C-alpha cells in the first residue's frame, strides 16, 4: 500500500459536515469559515486518515503519495 505523503482539503467542496474532525480531530479542524483544514498531517494513523477522507460526503479530502499520485 502506498503511504500518505500529503493531505489536501478542497475548500470549494467542503460543506462543514465535520465527519473528518470527528474521526481524526488531531488532523483536521474547521476554520473560522467552517471549512476543514489540516492542522497536523501526522496526528493520526494512516488508517484513521483514510477513514476520515472516505467519510467526507463531498470527497473534499484528497490524499497523495510521495510521487504526487492520488491515493484517495
Backbone as JSON Lines, residues from 0, in Angstrom:
{"i":0,"aa":"X","n":[0.84,-1.19,0.0],"ca":[0.0,0.0,0.0],"c":[0.89,1.25,0.0]}
{"i":1,"aa":"X","n":[0.51,2.22,-0.79],"ca":[1.24,3.49,-0.82],"c":[0.97,4.28,0.44]}
{"i":2,"aa":"X","n":[1.99,4.96,0.92],"ca":[1.86,5.75,2.13],"c":[1.4,7.17,1.8]}
{"i":3,"aa":"X","n":[0.66,7.76,2.72],"ca":[0.17,9.12,2.56],"c":[1.32,10.09,2.79]}
{"i":4,"aa":"X","n":[1.57,10.94,1.81],"ca":[2.62,11.95,1.94],"c":[2.04,13.36,2.05]}
{"i":5,"aa":"X","n":[0.82,13.53,1.55],"ca":[0.21,14.87,1.56],"c":[-1.3,14.74,1.66]}
{"i":6,"aa":"X","n":[-1.89,15.61,2.47],"ca":[-3.35,15.68,2.64],"c":[-3.79,17.06,2.18]}
{"i":7,"aa":"X","n":[-4.78,17.08,1.29],"ca":[-5.29,18.35,0.77],"c":[-6.8,18.39,0.96]}
{"i":8,"aa":"X","n":[-7.3,19.51,1.46],"ca":[-8.75,19.72,1.56],"c":[-9.13,20.79,0.55]}
{"i":9,"aa":"X","n":[-10.05,20.46,-0.34],"ca":[-10.53,21.44,-1.33],"c":[-11.6,22.29,-0.64]}
{"i":10,"aa":"X","n":[-11.29,23.56,-0.36],"ca":[-12.25,24.4,0.37],"c":[-13.54,24.66,-0.4]}
{"i":11,"aa":"X","n":[-13.48,24.55,-1.72],"ca":[-14.69,24.76,-2.52],"c":[-15.66,23.59,-2.42]}
{"i":12,"aa":"X","n":[-15.15,22.43,-2.05],"ca":[-16.02,21.25,-1.92],"c":[-16.48,21.0,-0.49]}
{"i":13,"aa":"X","n":[-15.75,21.53,0.48],"ca":[-16.07,21.27,1.89],"c":[-17.4,21.92,2.27]}
{"i":14,"aa":"X","n":[-18.28,21.12,2.88],"ca":[-19.59,21.63,3.32],"c":[-19.71,21.61,4.85]}
{"i":15,"aa":"X","n":[-18.59,21.47,5.54],"ca":[-18.54,21.52,7.0],"c":[-19.36,20.42,7.67]}
{"i":16,"aa":"X","n":[-19.37,19.24,7.07],"ca":[-20.07,18.13,7.72],"c":[-19.36,17.73,9.0]}
{"i":17,"aa":"X","n":[-18.09,18.02,9.08],"ca":[-17.19,17.75,10.21],"c":[-16.96,16.27,10.48]}
{"i":18,"aa":"X","n":[-17.3,15.41,9.54],"ca":[-17.0,13.99,9.71],"c":[-15.52,13.76,9.94]}
{"i":19,"aa":"X","n":[-14.69,14.47,9.18],"ca":[-13.24,14.32,9.31],"c":[-12.77,14.73,10.69]}
{"i":20,"aa":"X","n":[-13.34,15.79,11.23],"ca":[-12.96,16.28,12.55],"c":[-13.34,15.28,13.63]}
{"i":21,"aa":"X","n":[-14.49,14.65,13.49],"ca":[-14.94,13.66,14.47],"c":[-14.07,12.4,14.42]}
{"i":22,"aa":"X","n":[-13.63,12.02,13.24],"ca":[-12.84,10.8,13.09],"c":[-11.37,11.04,13.42]}
{"i":23,"aa":"X","n":[-10.83,12.16,12.99],"ca":[-9.41,12.46,13.2],"c":[-9.23,13.9,13.69]}
{"i":24,"aa":"X","n":[-9.63,14.18,14.93],"ca":[-9.6,15.56,15.44],"c":[-8.21,16.16,15.56]}
{"i":25,"aa":"X","n":[-7.18,15.33,15.66],"ca":[-5.83,15.88,15.74],"c":[-5.29,16.25,14.36]}
{"i":26,"aa":"X","n":[-5.95,15.76,13.31],"ca":[-5.51,16.04,11.94],"c":[-6.3,17.18,11.32]}
{"i":27,"aa":"X","n":[-7.61,17.18,11.52],"ca":[-8.49,18.15,10.87],"c":[-9.18,19.03,11.9]}
{"i":28,"aa":"X","n":[-9.45,20.26,11.5],"ca":[-10.33,21.13,12.29],"c":[-11.04,22.08,11.33]}
{"i":29,"aa":"X","n":[-12.17,22.59,11.77],"ca":[-12.89,23.57,10.97],"c":[-12.34,24.95,11.29]}
{"i":30,"aa":"X","n":[-12.11,25.74,10.25],"ca":[-11.61,27.09,10.46],"c":[-12.76,28.05,10.72]}
{"i":31,"aa":"X","n":[-12.47,29.33,10.77],"ca":[-13.49,30.34,11.09],"c":[-14.6,30.41,10.04]}
{"i":32,"aa":"X","n":[-14.33,29.92,8.84],"ca":[-15.34,29.88,7.77],"c":[-16.05,28.54,7.69]}
{"i":33,"aa":"X","n":[-15.83,27.67,8.7],"ca":[-16.39,26.32,8.73],"c":[-15.93,25.47,7.55]}
{"i":34,"aa":"X","n":[-14.67,25.64,7.2],"ca":[-14.04,24.82,6.17],"c":[-12.97,23.98,6.85]}
{"i":35,"aa":"X","n":[-12.95,22.71,6.54],"ca":[-11.95,21.84,7.13],"c":[-10.56,22.21,6.66]}
{"i":36,"aa":"X","n":[-9.61,22.08,7.58],"ca":[-8.21,22.3,7.23],"c":[-7.37,21.27,7.97]}
{"i":37,"aa":"X","n":[-6.19,21.04,7.45],"ca":[-5.26,20.09,8.05],"c":[-4.4,20.84,9.05]}
{"i":38,"aa":"X","n":[-4.43,20.4,10.32],"ca":[-3.62,21.05,11.35],"c":[-2.4,20.21,11.73]}
{"i":39,"aa":"X","n":[-2.49,18.9,11.58],"ca":[-1.35,18.02,11.87],"c":[-1.48,16.76,11.01]}
{"i":40,"aa":"X","n":[-0.79,16.72,9.88],"ca":[-0.94,15.57,8.97],"c":[-0.46,14.25,9.57]}
{"i":41,"aa":"X","n":[0.26,14.32,10.68],"ca":[0.73,13.09,11.34],"c":[0.01,12.87,12.66]}
{"i":42,"aa":"X","n":[-1.15,13.49,12.84],"ca":[-1.88,13.42,14.09],"c":[-2.73,12.18,14.29]}
{"i":43,"aa":"X","n":[-2.72,11.28,13.31],"ca":[-3.5,10.04,13.42],"c":[-2.84,8.99,12.52]}
{"i":44,"aa":"X","n":[-3.24,7.77,12.7],"ca":[-2.71,6.69,11.86],"c":[-3.19,6.86,10.42]}
{"i":45,"aa":"X","n":[-2.49,6.24,9.51],"ca":[-2.91,6.3,8.12],"c":[-4.31,5.7,7.95]}
{"i":46,"aa":"X","n":[-4.6,4.64,8.67],"ca":[-5.93,4.03,8.58],"c":[-7.01,5.01,9.0]}
{"i":47,"aa":"X","n":[-6.76,5.78,10.05],"ca":[-7.74,6.76,10.52],"c":[-7.89,7.89,9.52]}
{"i":48,"aa":"X","n":[-6.78,8.34,8.93],"ca":[-6.86,9.4,7.92],"c":[-7.62,8.92,6.69]}
{"i":49,"aa":"X","n":[-7.37,7.69,6.28],"ca":[-8.12,7.11,5.15],"c":[-9.61,7.05,5.48]}
{"i":50,"aa":"X","n":[-9.94,6.67,6.71],"ca":[-11.34,6.61,7.13],"c":[-11.98,8.0,7.11]}
{"i":51,"aa":"X","n":[-11.24,8.99,7.59],"ca":[-11.76,10.36,7.6],"c":[-12.01,10.86,6.18]}
{"i":52,"aa":"X","n":[-11.09,10.59,5.28],"ca":[-11.25,11.01,3.89],"c":[-12.44,10.3,3.25]}
{"i":53,"aa":"X","n":[-12.59,9.03,3.53],"ca":[-13.71,8.27,2.96],"c":[-15.05,8.74,3.5]}
{"i":54,"aa":"X","n":[-15.05,9.3,4.7],"ca":[-16.3,9.76,5.32],"c":[-16.75,11.13,4.83]}
{"i":55,"aa":"X","n":[-15.91,11.8,4.05],"ca":[-16.27,13.12,3.54],"c":[-17.35,12.97,2.47]}
{"i":56,"aa":"X","n":[-18.53,13.57,2.68],"ca":[-19.64,13.37,1.74],"c":[-19.42,14.02,0.37]}
{"i":57,"aa":"X","n":[-18.5,14.98,0.29],"ca":[-18.26,15.65,-0.99],"c":[-16.9,15.31,-1.59]}
{"i":58,"aa":"X","n":[-16.18,14.38,-0.94],"ca":[-14.84,13.98,-1.39],"c":[-13.89,15.17,-1.47]}
{"i":59,"aa":"X","n":[-14.01,16.07,-0.49],"ca":[-13.16,17.26,-0.46],"c":[-11.74,16.96,0.01]}
{"i":60,"aa":"X","n":[-11.55,15.82,0.67],"ca":[-10.23,15.45,1.18],"c":[-9.54,14.57,0.15]}
{"i":61,"aa":"X","n":[-8.35,14.99,-0.23],"ca":[-7.58,14.23,-1.22],"c":[-6.25,13.85,-0.6]}
{"i":62,"aa":"X","n":[-5.89,12.6,-0.77],"ca":[-4.65,12.07,-0.22],"c":[-3.71,11.7,-1.35]}
{"i":63,"aa":"X","n":[-2.43,12.04,-1.18],"ca":[-1.43,11.8,-2.22],"c":[-0.22,11.07,-1.64]}
{"i":64,"aa":"X","n":[0.42,10.26,-2.48],"ca":[1.64,9.59,-2.06],"c":[2.85,10.49,-2.35]}
{"i":65,"aa":"X","n":[4.06,9.98,-2.09],"ca":[5.27,10.78,-2.24],"c":[5.54,11.18,-3.69]}
{"i":66,"aa":"X","n":[5.01,10.41,-4.64],"ca":[5.19,10.73,-6.06],"c":[4.13,11.7,-6.57]}
{"i":67,"aa":"X","n":[3.22,12.09,-5.71],"ca":[2.15,13.02,-6.11],"c":[0.95,12.34,-6.72]}
{"i":68,"aa":"X","n":[0.9,11.0,-6.63],"ca":[-0.25,10.26,-7.16],"c":[-1.35,10.22,-6.12]}
{"i":69,"aa":"X","n":[-2.55,10.39,-6.56],"ca":[-3.69,10.42,-5.65],"c":[-3.97,9.02,-5.11]}
{"i":70,"aa":"X","n":[-4.08,8.93,-3.8],"ca":[-4.44,7.68,-3.14],"c":[-5.95,7.61,-3.0]}
{"i":71,"aa":"X","n":[-6.53,8.71,-2.58],"ca":[-7.99,8.75,-2.37],"c":[-8.47,10.16,-2.56]}
